[in-house]
Amino acid sequence: MTLQTFCPACGAALVAGAVFCGSCGAQTTGGGSVATAAAAGDYAGFWMRFAAFIIDAIILMIPNGIIEVTVEGAGPQLLLRLVISALYFVGFWLLNDGATPGKMALGIKVQMANGGPIDAGPAVLRWIGYYVSLVILLIGYIMIAFTPQKRGLHDYIAGTVVVKTR
């Protein structure tokens, strides 16, 4: 398996030996090295990611059900659900090498497009991107099936990719 190189600035695939990114113009060599990520066959596709999300949604049904029966008012319920969702997704991404229980079950994880681990800022942006993708009629999720690195809008917002771990 050969490693494809990607721009450390924008995550676009680079031509072998490129000194500048053809997509954003960033310098890719010189003082540092070119970042590498998984080969194209190692990106987690739409259905694998969808299945992982379903597992996570089933797990989140437990605290959401508790909120439904114990908290009065739509506003407080929504706020608590958002807090729990953020703690769940962002927390697992940061504390478990980019993998929620659903992603662990499917053998996939979130990482930065340059191959590094996901940090707090990108993790929060990615979580916010989930809701942006939802509001625009799921287009942000559907695009996973049609992009070279199997990235959704939330991945582009946060500069992340989802890769297979096994």
C-alpha positions in Angstrom: 0.0 0.0 0.0 1.4 3.4 -1.0 0.7 6.5 1.0 -0.9 9.4 -0.8 0.4 12.8 0.3 -1.9 15.6 1.1 -1.5 19.3 1.6 -1.0 20.1 5.3 -3.0 23.3 4.8 -6.1 22.2 2.9 -6.0 18.4 2.8 -6.1 18.2 -1.0 -4.2 15.3 -2.7 -0.8 16.3 -4.0 1.0 15.4 -7.1 4.1 13.3 -6.3 7.1 15.6 -5.6 4.9 18.8 -5.5 6.5 21.7 -3.7 3.2 23.7 -3.7 -0.3 22.6 -3.4 -2.2 22.8 -6.7 -5.4 23.5 -4.8 -4.5 26.2 -2.3 -0.9 27.1 -3.2 0.5 26.3 0.2 4.2 25.2 0.3 4.4 21.5 1.0 8.1 20.9 1.5 11.0 22.9 2.7 11.3 23.5 6.5 9.0 20.7 7.3 7.9 17.5 5.7 4.8 16.7 3.7 2.0 15.3 5.9 0.7 11.9 4.9 -2.7 10.3 5.4 -4.2 7.0 4.5 -4.2 5.7 1.0 -7.5 6.3 -0.9 -8.7 2.8 -0.2 -8.4 3.3 3.5 -11.0 6.1 3.8 -14.2 5.0 5.4 -17.1 5.3 3.0 -20.7 6.5 3.3 -22.3 3.3 4.5 -19.7 2.4 7.0 -19.9 5.9 8.5 -23.7 5.8 8.4 -23.7 2.5 10.3 -21.3 3.9 13.0 -23.6 6.9 13.4 -26.6 4.7 13.8 -24.8 2.8 16.7 -24.0 6.2 18.3 -27.6 7.4 17.9 -28.9 4.2 19.6 -26.5 4.8 22.5 -27.6 8.4 22.7 -31.3 7.3 22.9 -30.7 6.3 26.5 -29.8 9.8 27.9 -32.3 11.4 25.5 -35.0 9.2 26.8 -34.2 10.1 30.4 -34.3 13.8 29.4 -37.7 13.3 27.8 -39.3 11.9 31.0 -37.5 14.0 33.6 -37.1 17.5 32.1 -40.1 19.7 31.3 -40.2 22.1 28.4 -38.8 21.9 24.9 -36.1 24.5 25.4 -34.4 22.9 28.3 -34.7 19.4 26.7 -33.1 20.7 23.5 -30.3 22.4 25.4 -29.5 19.2 27.4 -29.6 17.1 24.3 -27.1 19.4 22.6 -24.8 19.4 25.6 -24.9 15.6 25.8 -24.3 15.2 22.1 -21.3 17.6 22.2 -19.9 15.8 25.3 -20.4 12.4 23.6 -18.9 13.1 20.2 -16.2 15.7 21.0 -15.3 13.8 24.2 -14.9 10.4 22.4 -13.0 12.0 19.5 -10.5 13.6 21.9 -10.2 10.9 24.5 -10.4 7.8 22.4 -8.1 8.5 19.4 -10.9 9.9 17.2 -13.4 7.1 17.7 -16.9 7.0 19.2 -18.3 3.6 20.2 -20.0 3.4 16.8 -16.7 4.1 15.0 -14.9 1.6 17.2 -17.4 -1.1 16.4 -16.8 -0.5 12.7 -13.1 -0.1 12.9 -12.9 3.5 11.8 -11.7 6.8 13.4 -11.6 10.5 12.8 -8.2 12.2 12.2 -6.9 15.4 10.7 -6.6 15.5 7.0 -2.8 15.7 7.4 -2.8 12.4 9.3 -2.5 13.8 12.8 -4.9 13.2 15.7 -7.9 15.4 16.0 -7.6 18.4 18.4 -10.2 20.2 20.5 -10.9 23.1 18.1 -11.4 20.8 15.0 -13.5 18.4 17.1 -15.9 21.2 18.1 -16.1 22.5 14.6 -16.8 19.0 13.3 -19.6 18.5 15.8 -21.1 21.9 14.8 -20.7 20.8 11.1 -23.0 17.8 11.9 -25.8 20.2 12.5 -24.9 22.4 9.5 -25.1 19.3 7.4 -28.4 18.4 8.9 -29.9 21.8 8.3 -29.0 21.8 4.6 -31.2 18.8 4.0 -28.4 16.2 4.7 -26.4 17.3 1.7 -23.3 17.6 3.9 -23.6 13.9 4.7 -24.6 12.7 1.2 -21.4 14.3 -0.2 -19.4 11.7 1.6 -20.3 9.2 -1.1 -19.0 11.5 -3.9 -15.8 13.1 -2.6 -12.3 11.5 -3.2 -11.4 11.3 0.4 -15.0 10.3 1.5 -15.3 13.7 3.3 -18.6 15.3 4.4 -19.2 19.0 4.9 -18.4 18.6 8.6 -15.0 17.1 7.6 -14.2 20.0 5.3 -15.2 22.5 8.0 -12.9 20.8 10.6 -10.2 19.6 8.2 -10.7 16.0 9.1 -11.0 12.6 7.4 -12.4 9.3 8.6 -10.1 6.3 8.0 -10.3 2.6 8.5 -8.2 1.3 11.5 -8.3 -2.4 10.5 
